[in-house]
């Protein structure tokens, strides 16, 4: 039986900050999907603001590490996707306000 909730993973991911923008990756809308299976294995699909993001490897590793640090997580599979392409409309309202949108 799974002990790890999707909410715990999302909470951990919300601690990962896009240092170029200064807002967490969840609020930016960069997390497309989080699944936790019955064995506490986590699958994450995320994107970046642009495919050529110079911080791509750092941000994906920080996201993977944040999810892996949640107690009970057995493994983390993180996949980058650019479909659909990220747009500022995907940001949470709080992030839009911080950026003056």
N, C-alpha and C positions, 0 to 999 in steps of 0.2 A: 504494500500500500504506500502510495506517495506521501511524503511528509513535506515536500517542498511545493509551495504554491506559486502560481504565476505572479501573483501580487508581490511576493517577496523578491522575485527576480526583477520585476519592473522597478521596485523600490531600490534595489541595488544598482540597477542600470541608471537610475536617476541621479546617482552620485558621480557619474562619468560626465565631465564637462568638456565641451568642444572649446578648446583653449583659444581658438581664433575668434570665436563669437562670444564666449563667456557664459554660455547657457548649456544646461544638461541635455544629453542626447535624447532623452524621452520627451522633454518639453519641445525640443526642436522637431519632433516627429520623425526622427531617424530610425526608430524601432518599428519595423513593420509587423513582426510577429514573434511571439514568445510561446513556446509549448514546453510542458513538463510531462514526461511520460510516467507510467506506473512505477518505474524503477528510479525515479528522480534524475533522469537524464534530461538535460535542457537543450532545446534547439531554439536558436535566435536567428531571425532574418532582419538585417538592418541595412541602411543605406548611408550615404554621405551626401553632404550638400552639393558636391560636384564630384564626378568620377575621378578627376585628377587631384583630389584633395591631398596636399603634401603630408597631412597628418594621418592618413588612412591606416597605416599599419599600427601606429601608436593608439589610435582610437579604438580599432577593433580589438587589439590586445587588452586595452583597459576594460572594454565591455566584457570580453571573455573572462578576464580575471575577476571582475566585480560579480558576475554571475556564479563563477566557480567558488567564490568565497562565501556564498550563502550556505549556512549549515545544512548538511544532508545532500547537497548536490553531488551526484556521482560523476557526471561528465558534462561538458558544454560543447556543442557544435554551433559555430557561428558562421553564417553565410552572408556575404555581401550581395545585394541586389540593387539594380538600378531601374527596375520595373515595378511600379511606376516610378518615373523620375521624380525626385524630391522637388517640391516647390515651397515657398514661404507659407502658403496656405495650409500646409500640414502642421505648422507649429501650434502649440497650445496657445490659448488666448493670453495667458500670463507671459509667455515668451514674446508674443507679438507686441504686447504693451511695453516690455523691456526694450524692444528694438524700435519703439515709436511707430508701430504699424496699426 
